[in-house]
Amino acid sequence: MKGCAELVFVSNHAQEIYLALAPELDDELHRSNVMLGLEDGSIRLKIRGEDTVSLRAALNTWIRLVKIAFEMVSL
């Protein structure tokens, strides 16, 4: 069973957060695929997993990375 999640994060610092997260796209993920996009004042994160376990693992990783990036720009 394949799964997909698409999340949109709105911020006044969207470009800075996007630039901080973009290098993480180079990391090889097993059984999942991540797409990151920058739109007018928002970041779109799309994660596809081959199964629910890989989708959950990728979501946990990326949500944590986004949370850290948001915290850093608010300092």
Secondary structure as UniProt FT lines:
FT   STRAND          3..10
FT   TURN            12..13
FT   HELIX           14..21
FT   HELIX           22..26
FT   STRAND          32..39
FT   TURN            40..41
FT   STRAND          42..49
FT   HELIX           52..73
//
